[in-house]
Amino acid sequence: MLAALTTCSRSSRGAPSFLIPLAIAGIAYLLAIREFFSTPQFPPRVIVIGIVLAALWHLPFLLTPPGADDDIHRYLWDGRVQRLGYNPYIVVPNDPALSTLHTAETRSLNNAYLPSPYPAGAELFFRAVTAIHESVFALKVAFVICDLAIVFLLLDILRTCRQGAHWVLAYAWNPLLAVEVAGSGHIDIVGALLLLISFAALHRRWRTVAALAFGLAVAMKLLPIVLLPLYWKRVRMRDTILAAVAFGLLYIPFLNHGQMPTGSLGTYVHSFRFNDPVFAMLERVAPPELVVGLAVLIGFLTAIWMRSKSEALSSDAFAWPMAASFLCAPVVYPWYLLWLLPFLRSASTLPIIIWTVSIIPTYYVWHLRALGRPWIVPGWIMLLEYGAVAVAAVIVERAKRNLPT
């Protein structure tokens, strides 16, 4: 994995010289997962060496500039304009009147004709980091710090849950972390950290902390809202109200004539598509807003089912509702799966673990775009990606049925 990911870091995204070593790293990761399942305990030195190795293959990605149109340039722009007194939900980056506000790093941001779509928590994070140092590298460092914080928090969770500490490597070794956190830099890792803090707080019965951390996670991206049923009777009503108030307060700096802004979120729902076989099928018979609502509903129903299945708090219950929503979403970028990684450490989540590797071929679309081809995931790639997930789901279900009662 160290050799493969180091090689991968030196290539342009989606090119064969990027995909082949990344696929090798993904296969090596799955082989490691097999060892984690078959071995109840690893010596502490093995875990320490494993974490050090993960840090080593993060480093070349961290030191490599992200692609010219990666989302991180939008993050930098949003943080910059906030500090200059502008509202990122209103201003449009390619407005000629704002051309003097750009830096060399923000001029190439993607979808420059749209205002920002990110929730208020993410916007304030961008502002905080750029206030310390205004650069893409500073944002990447902040994301890697969040990644490292997840590692240490997972070690504590595994200790308190009396699970093997080696399962921290199931998180730390996932190739998506090196590519999408240290490499491209995505806000999703901040949300994943906050959601894991909420999970840990629930486990310790720190209900106020759990509710607040959950509210902040939703303020990074709206995805974890589908997990609300998991908090039913686990947090008090006053904690829920406090989290809702905290979420609302984050939007005060961005209010536009007293209304809560959404930026380009509506355009995202209507126009953005990537790796979406289920959504594409449903969109033929229903408007996109309805299909997005269905994706959220499926996540909610999955969370309700997971909550009713067991009173005990489990990491599976946090992973599956978000994964179910992703399956029906209009856009499924590889970095979206970062939200799931801290919660994948049981046999029932094996299909999701497979998904974090089977999604790797979708990077080929970046290479196709560089060649002037349409921004569309080829059918054979989606068949490979989702077919692998389906096969893993069947294997897991059959294994459950064959267990002695």
Secondary structure as GFF3:
##gff-version 3
##sequence-region A 1 405
A	DSSP	alpha_helix	2	9	.	.	.	ID=ss1
A	DSSP	alpha_helix	16	38	.	.	.	ID=ss2
A	DSSP	alpha_helix	44	63	.	.	.	ID=ss3
A	DSSP	alpha_helix	71	83	.	.	.	ID=ss4
A	DSSP	three_ten_helix	96	101	.	.	.	ID=ss5
A	DSSP	alpha_helix	120	132	.	.	.	ID=ss6
A	DSSP	alpha_helix	136	160	.	.	.	ID=ss7
A	DSSP	three_ten_helix	165	167	.	.	.	ID=ss8
A	DSSP	alpha_helix	168	172	.	.	.	ID=ss9
A	DSSP	alpha_helix	175	177	.	.	.	ID=ss10
A	DSSP	pi_helix	178	183	.	.	.	ID=ss11
A	DSSP	alpha_helix	188	203	.	.	.	ID=ss12
A	DSSP	alpha_helix	207	220	.	.	.	ID=ss13
A	DSSP	three_ten_helix	223	231	.	.	.	ID=ss14
A	DSSP	alpha_helix	237	250	.	.	.	ID=ss15
A	DSSP	three_ten_helix	252	254	.	.	.	ID=ss16
A	DSSP	alpha_helix	265	271	.	.	.	ID=ss17
A	DSSP	alpha_helix	277	283	.	.	.	ID=ss18
A	DSSP	alpha_helix	288	309	.	.	.	ID=ss19
A	DSSP	alpha_helix	315	327	.	.	.	ID=ss20
A	DSSP	three_ten_helix	334	339	.	.	.	ID=ss21
A	DSSP	three_ten_helix	341	343	.	.	.	ID=ss22
A	DSSP	three_ten_helix	347	349	.	.	.	ID=ss23
A	DSSP	alpha_helix	350	358	.	.	.	ID=ss24
A	DSSP	three_ten_helix	360	363	.	.	.	ID=ss25
A	DSSP	alpha_helix	364	370	.	.	.	ID=ss26
A	DSSP	alpha_helix	379	402	.	.	.	ID=ss27
###
